[in-house]
Amino acid sequence: MLHVAMAPTLPIIDFSPFLSASASEESRFNVAKELDSACREVGFFYLKGHGIPSELIASMLANARDFFETSTQDEKDAIAIKNISDGGDNARGWLRVDNPEKGSHEAVDFYRPVDKHDKSHTTGLGENKWPMTPANLRAVSETYIEQLEHLGREVMRAMALALGIDVSLFLDRVDKAFWNLRILGYEGRKSRSPAPAGIGEHTDFGILTFLLTDSTKNSLQVLSKSGDWIWVDPVDGCFVCNIGDMLAEWTRNAYKSTMHRVWHTSDSLRISIPFFFDPNWDAFIAPVLPDAKGGFNAEEGIRYKDKFVQSVDYPLWRDPLVEESTTQW
């Protein structure tokens, strides 16, 4: 049976040289190599020196808490995710998941806006549903999203440097990244059943996740190489970052998408805001590194929208008989 360990901790990477115009090439290369090592060995890392203002971060957390603590059920129902048959896109909006074994949570999902001339939605290609409460959540979130998109591209630039590949192989496929901002609430146990809040074990299906949470400890767990679940607690001023399946595909599994889960047993509400930085909707993702014979196969790879639709239309948490979950965070 897997047990939870307290160590080892994740590497902490200071990304500030990659965001500074005056930084030396040597300092940038050193950051790139640290990033490369974390992606190969762990698949998770803390990112500090990310350039996102602390005031904006605090506002995001406060607005998310406000939504979960004060929005009425009618307000939540008004922005609930709808199936395509009901005029929705099966992705954008509010949902609640109750799973007595894997844990419960509620969330609101927003995605890159899609410019459509008709209202016939397909999976993922719909309209964002912004809550009425709090009133400024949309404005704050859109500022946050813009800054996280920039950060995501810079991290990809650093990875290209470490891998020794043409940076355009990454950047040309994320210039219109199909991002997903997810606002999650894991309720406290005091007023609910003794079963935990959380999300079952899974890997993220995109490129990179930038996770912002409140100060709650002992909630997020990552599966170590030794087979132990380790606690990954928030570190002040840092994002928790991890590799998704698409980046593992892109790097021929040199970078690891690592299993993780949320197991929240605190009496208080936990706020979690992952930003999933993913490829352009139509991007074809094929390995940028050669195979064992030093070559490339033109048939390798997957189109991102196919991976997205597969992951969103058939998340395993919908089936209580399946042990693992692919829903993110």
Secondary structure, DSSP 8 states (H G I E B T S, - for coil): ---EE------EEE-GGGG-TT--HHHHHHHHHHHHHHHHHTSEEEEE-----HHHHHHHHHHHHHHHHH--HHHHHHTB---GGGTS-SSSEEEEE--TTT-BEEEEEEE-----SS---BTTBS-----SSSTTHHHHHHHHHHHHHHHHHHHHHHHHHHHTS-THHHHTTTTTB--EEEEEEE--STTS-SS-EEEEEE--SSSEEEEEE-S--S-EEEE-TTS-EEE----TT-EEEEE-HHHHHHTTTSS----EEEEE--SS-EEEEEEEE--BTT-EE--SS--TTS---TT--EEHHHHHHHHHHS-GGG-TT-SS--S--
